[in-house]
Amino acid sequence: MTSKQTQQPAVVVPDYLGANLARVVPALLSASSQRPGWLPPAVVDAEQVVLLVVDGLGWLQLSERLGMLENLATLEGRPITTVAPSTTAAALTSLVVGAPPSIHGVVGYKVAVQGPAGPEVMNVLRWRTKTGDARSYVDPATFQSCDPFGGADVPVVSKADFVGTGFTVAHQRGARQVGWYQASGMAVDVKDLVGRGEKFVYAYYDGVDRIAHMKGFGEYYDAELVALDRVVGDLLGALPASAALVVTADHGQVSVGSNLVEVDPSSLGGVAFTSGEARFRWFHTAESTPAAAERLSDTLKSRFGQQAWVATFDEVTERGWLGGNVSPVVRSRLGDVAMAAFEPVAFVEPGDSPESRKLVCRHGSMTPAEMFVPLVAGRGRL
């Protein structure tokens, strides 16, 4: 091991067997007497539970700003780990289906799929490849085999724009979709559902992630958290005291700004293509052999070892980053070498769009700021 490698910080490996995002929904859906001790106290004997998932709200970012958040500050709980990679597609799927990425196979923002003419890279959130909509050859309904919400009939209160999208179908198929048009309507929908006796309601809010990507941390971000805090207050005010509101997130954020590191796959030797994202890149070798992966791993370590962790697929599996062994189907979606940034940088490539290069905050890697998310809760105020 080189001196460069010994100076690397420790990886935050997901605690898949403990307090982890993939275990939250199964824990909340279980009988109150069977709920694990790492759940917030307000949930223990709650008769009804509303789970609010805030995209992009890391524990570190939240805890630094609690003084300006009167409603979120009243909630009790703790940080838990999200999954790897710490990105929306993988994390929300793990949350909803109760399994790590190694099992459900939604293993990142961009994954390798088999297209009509060969391998392609699909943007999971948009369900598109470079050639267009991928639904004709990648069926969202069968892309992952785990049952959302353990097969329970659960209402999902989410932005109306997301209803029916490929990713929604892939990770929430069969759930009852209740689309909101403005965040102010979330509490109205939730109050109606709880009033009709729903034992568990899943709600999703994406504003924090969007603002962090576009504006970074600062006045806009703080203003968005205050807006989120009002939503939390509205939800608490819509619930009876016998019900609990639980707040969690899919990942945190790292401010990267203009710290872009150019990575040209054609200069690395033997790389066919890449997948993943700017803070967690997968490199797919042309040979797809262990020897080719080791050579590429050595090259990446020598060039980027002061900025990122580098691991072959076998090492990723052995270290439990994805949650264990993967099936051949899941393996086909992953590369041969992973590179995950620990410095506040983004690894960009010649083909990346100008829009993607402008993102201020990013996520995907395994640093504390990205991996720790809140799991906090409080009782209703009605």
N, C-alpha and C positions, 0 to 999 in steps of 0.2 A: 504494500500500500504506500502510495507516495505521500509526501508531506502535505500536498494540496488536499488530498482526501482526508487526512487526519484532522484537518481544520474544519471540516464540514459539520454543520449542526446536526443534531439528531432528528431523524424522521419521526413525525407524529403518525404512528401506525394506527389505523382505526381499531377500536376495541369492539370487534364484532361479537364477542361473547359477553360483553358487559353493557355499559351505558352507551349505546350506539344508535344512530339514527334509524338503522334498519330494524331495530327492536322496538321502536316507539309505538307504532300502530298496533302490532300484536299485543303489546303490554296494555294499551288503552282499551282494546277490544275485549280483553280478558275480564273475568269476573273480579269484582273489587277485592275479594279475599285472596286472589291469585296475583295481584299486581306487584311487580318487583319494588324493592325498597328505594331504587334510584329515581323513581318517579317523584315529582314534586308533591309535598304533603296535601295540597288542595285536591289532588286527584284520587287519593286513597279510597274514599268512600263516596265519591261523586256519583249521583244517579244518572247524569247525562254529561257528556264530554264534547266540547267543541275544540278541534285542533286547528289553530291558525298557523299556517306555514308562510313565513316571510322570506321570500327569495333574497339571498345575499346578505342577511343580517348575522354576521359573526359575533361570537361571544365577546371577543376583545373590543370590537367596535361598539357594541351595545353597552358594555360595562363602563367604558370611558365616558359615556354620554347620559347615564342614568339621571344625573342631576337636573337635566332639562326635560325629563320624560315622566310626568306625574303618574300616569297609569301603569306603564311598564315597570316603573320603580316599585310599585306595590306587589308585583308578582314575585313569588318565591321559587327557587330552583337552583340549577347548577349548569355548568357546561358539560356537553357530551361531545363525542367525536362524530363527525360525518364519515362518509365513505371515501375511497380513493378510486378514481380521481375526484377531487372536491369540486364537482361541476354539476349543474342543474340536472342534466339528463340522467346521469348515474345516480345522483343522490335522491331525487324525487321518486325514481323507480324503486330504489331500495326502501325508502320510507313507506310507500304505498303497498308494495308486495311483501315487505318484511323479509328481505333476503339481500345478501351482498351482491355486488356486481358480478362476481365469479359465477353466481347461480343464475341471475336473471338475464345477464348478457347485454344490458344497455350500458356499455363500458366506457362511454365518453361522449363528448360533444360531437366529434366526427369519428365515425367508425368505418372499417372496411366492410364492404358488402359485395356480393356477386352480382354484377350487372349483366345486361344482355350480351355484351361483348367482352366480359372479363371483370377483374376486380375494379371497384370504384370506391370512392370515399363519400359517405353520406352524412350530411348535416342532420343530426337526429332531431333537433328542435324544429327544423323546417321540413324535414323528411325529403330532402332534395340532394341530388348530386350535381356535378357540373353540367350534366345533360338535361336536368330538369327534375320534375316530380318523380319520386322513386316508388310511388305506391303500386304501379303496375307490375313491379317485380320484387318489391320488398313489402310484404303485407304487414301493416302495423299490428293487426289483430293476432298474428302468430309470431311476431318478432321475439317476444319473450313469453315463456310458458307459465310463469307464476300467476296465481289468481290475485288480483288486486283486493286489498282489504280482507284477505283470507277467504274470499268468496262471499263475504257479508254484503248485504244490500245497503250501501252507504251513499248519502247525498254529498255531492261535491259543489261547493260554492266558489266559483272561480270566474275570471274575466270571460265574458261572452266570446271574445275573439279566439279563445283557446278551445272552445267546444268543437269537437269533431276533427281536430288536427291530427296528423299522423302520430305525433308524440303522445297526445292525450289518449288516443285509442290504444297505443302500445302499453302505456303504464296504468291506465284507468278503465280499461274496457269493461263495460257492463255497469259502471257506476252511474248513478243518476246525476246528470249535469244540471246545475242551476247557475246560469250565466249572469254575472252582474256587469253593468255598463259603467257605473261610477262606484268608487270605493265606498261612498256614502250608503249605497244600497246593500252592502254586505250584512250589516247588522239587521236590516229589515228582513232579509232572506233567512238569516240564522234564527232570528226570533220566531219567525213563522214555523220553521222546521222543528225547533225545540218545543214550541207550543203544541205541535201536532204529535209530540211524543218520541221524536227521533232520539235514540240513545247515543249516537255518535255522528258528528257532522265534521266534515273536512272542508276547510276554507283555505284559499291561497291568495297571496298578495305579492305582486311583482315589482312594486314601485321602487323599493330600496335598491334592488339590483340594477335597475335601469339608470337611476341617478348616479350610482357609484361608477358605472361604466362610462357614462357620458360626461359627468362633471367632477368625479373624484370626491375625496373627502374635503369638506369645507362648508360654506354657508348653504349651498344647495342641498348637500347631504344632511346637514343638521335640520334644515327645514323639512326635508322629507321624513326624517325620523319623528319630528313633531307631528306631522300629518298622520303617520302610522300610529302614533300614540293616541291621537283622537279616535282612530278606528278601533283601537284596543279598548278605549273607554266606552265607545258606543256598544261594542260587543259585550263588555261586562255589564253595561246597563240594560242589555237585552236579555240577560240570562237570570233565572231564579237562583237563589242562594244554594239550592241543592245541585246546581250544575257547575262544572269547572271549565274555564277557558285555559287551554294549554297553548303556549307559543313556542315554536321552534323554527329552525331554518335549514336550508339545504347546504349552505357553505358560508364562509366569511369572504373577506376581500383583502387584497394587497394593492397599495398604490404603486403603479408602475410608471405611468406618464410616458415620457419620451425615452425611457430606458429600454430601447428595442435592440435586441441582439440578432443580427442577420445570420441565418443558417441556410446555406444553399445545399440541399440534399445531393445535388450533382457533384459537389466538391468532396463528398465524404467517401465515395467509392463503394459500389455495391448496394446502394439504396434504391429501391424501386419506387417507393412513395412514402408519404407520412400520413398519420392520422392524429387524433387527439386535439390538442389546443396549445395555445402559446405558452402555458406554464406546465403542461404535461404532454410532451410530444412522444408519439410512438413512431419508430423508424422500422419500416418493413424492408428487409433485405431481399435482394434479387434471388439469392441462393436458398434462403430459408433453411439454413443448417446451423447447428450449434457453433461450428467454427466461424462461420460468417458473422454470427451475432457477437462472438467474443472479439473478433477483429474490430467490428464497428463500435463495440462498447469501449475498447481501448482508445480508439480514435476520438470518440466523444468525450471521454474522461480527460484526455490530454488537452483538448481544445476548450472544454466548458466545465471542467471539474471544479473550478473556483466559483461557479455560479449555480451548479445544479447537481443533483444526485443522478447517477446513471446506473441502470440495472438491466440485465438481460431479462427476457421473459421468464426463464427458469428462476432467476433470482427474485423477481417480483412475486412469483408464486410461492417460493420458499419463505419469503419474508412476510407473507400474509397481507400484502397491500390490497389485494382485490377480494380477500376473504376465503382463500383456499384454492383447491384444484378447479380447473375449468374444463368444461366439456369440449369436444371437437368443434361444435358449432360456435361456442363463445371464443375459442382459441382462434378461429378463422377471422374474427373481427379485430384482433389485436396484432400489434407489430412484434418485432423480435427484440428490440431494445427500447427502453423507456428513458426519457430524460425529463426530470421534474425539477423546476427551479426552486432554489432556496433563497437566492438573492431577489430583490424586487425588480426583476427584469421579465421581459416577454420575448420568447424565441419566435421570430417571424421569418417567413420564407418569401422568395420572389413572387409566388402566386397569391399571396395574401392580399385581400382587397384594401383599398385606401381607408375605407370605413373601419375595418377591423384594426388597423394600425393606430387609430385615433383613440381607442379605448384607454381610459385613465386608470381605473381600478380593474383588476383581473383576479382570477382564481383558477383552481384546478390542481394545484400542487399540494404538498403535505407539510406546510408550515403551520405553526400555531394559529396565525391570523386567519388562515383558510380552513383549518380542520376543526376548530372548536366552535360549536354552535350552541345557542341557548336552549334549555328545556326548562321553562318557567311556567307557573300557573297561578291562578287565583279563582275565587268563587264569584258567582254572579251577584249583582247588586239589586235585583228586583225584590 
